[in-house]
Amino acid sequence: MLTKRQQQIIKVPITYHFELYQTTREVGNIISKEKSIDLLYYCSYEPMRYKKLQELTKCKDNTLTRRLHTLVNCGLLNRMDVRINNKKTHEYVITDLGQELIKFFRNYELRRNKTLGRVNGEEIKI
């Protein structure tokens, strides 16, 4: 037999926020693509230029361009215009939303390694 409080809880209809689900799914699709998380990781430490990102990720030109464009459109990275030696160029800077996403992945990685008994990717004996 259900208590009065349980009956009230059960009678509340379950609603799904379709817009939020779509956005979450879109972000999931974006970050699951090759090199997307790597780009966010590198930009989370400092603003990066295209050539530096290419060196770090060993990514092809067209793939890197598409990933950066997608991450900027999604709001995870910003493209900032800068001047270096009187030459106009740009750098990619991570946004607050991107920082939160990276923080989530770092925490997940730490918890996973603790659970698996690893430190810096190496297995430890417990």
N, C-alpha and C positions, 0 to 999 in steps of 0.2 A: 504494500500500500504506500502511495506517495504522500509525503507531507504537503502542507499547503504551499510552502516555499518552493518545493520541487515542482509542483504543478504550475506555479507562476513562471518558473524558469522554462519549463517545457513549452508553455503556451506562447512564448515570445518567438515570433518567426525569425528564421535565420535569413539574413540578407547578405549578399556578396556585393562588394563594391567593384563593379565590372571595370571601371576606369583604372583603379589601382591594380587590379589583376593584369590588365593589358600592359600597363607601364612596367610592372614587375617582370612580366614575361619578356617584354622587349629588352629590358636591361639584362636579363638573364641570357637572352640570345646574343646580345652585343658582347658581354664579357666572356661568353663561352667560346668565342671565336679565337683562333690562334693569335697569340701575341698581345691581345687586348689587356689582360691582367698584367703582363710584363711591362707594357707601356705605362700603365697606371702606377705600378711599383716604382719604376725609375723616376717618373715625374713627381712622386710623392716626396722624394728627398730634396730635389732642387729643380728649378725650371730647366728644361732641356731643349736644345735645338735639334732640328731634323737629322742632321748628319750624326750627331752624338747618339741619338736614339737608334739610328740605323746601325751604327757600330755595335751598340750594346745588344740589340735584338737579333742581329744578322738576318734582317728581314729584307725581302725584295722591295724595290721602290713602289710598285703599284699596290702591294699589300699594305705597306706602311702608310702610304698616303690615304688609302681607304679606311684603315683602322683609326688613324688620327682624325680624319674628317668625321667619322661616325661618333667617336668619343667626344668631339667638340659639339656636334649636333645634339648629342644626348645630355650634355651639360656636365660631363665628368672631367673634361679638360677645357681650358681656355687657351686661345691663341693670342699671345701678347706681342705687339710690335715693339721692337727695341732698336737702339742704335749701338753698333760696335765698331769702333774706329771710323766714325762718320759714314758707316755703311748701314743702310736700313735693312733689318732682318726681323725674324720673329722667333719666339720661344713658346713652348707648350708648358702651361702651368696647371697643376691639378686644382680643381674646385673643392669647396667644402664637402659637397656631395661625394666627390671622388675620394676624398680623405676618409670619410665615414665608411665607404665601401672597402677601402684598403685596410682600415682598422679592423673591420669585421673579418676579413680574410686572414690577417695576421693573428688575431685572437683564435680563430678556428685552427690555424696551423699549430699554435702553441698548445692548445688543448689536445689536439690530435697526437702531437708528439709526446705529450705527457702520458696520454692513454696508452700509446704504443711503446713507451719506455725509450724514447729517443732524445738525444741532445745534439743539436746542430746536424741532424740527419743521420747520426751514427747511433746504433743500438747500444743501450747500456744494460748491464745486468742488475736485476733487482733482487 
